Amino acid sequence: MSKNLWQKERQALFRDLVRQYEIEGYDMKEAKKYAKQEINEIMEDKEDFVHNLWKESYEDTSIT
C-alpha cells in the first residue's frame, strides 16, 4: 500500500530534522525526540492551513 503525501512529507521532514539535531550535538535519542515534537507542530500547522482553506473555499461557493 502506498503512502499518502502527508506521510511522505512527515517522514522526509523528520529525517532532515533528526540530522539537523545531530549536527547540533544531540544524541540520536534526543534528536528523534525533539524532531518528533517539532514535526508534530509543523504538520498540525499545515493541516490547519488546509482545513481553513477548504472551509473558506466551501463558504465562498455556498454564498453564490
Protein Blocks (a to p, Z undefined) as FASTA:
>chain_A
ZZdfklmmmmmmmmmmmmmmmmnopafklmmmmmmmmmmmmmmmmmmmmmmmmmmmmmmm
mmZZ
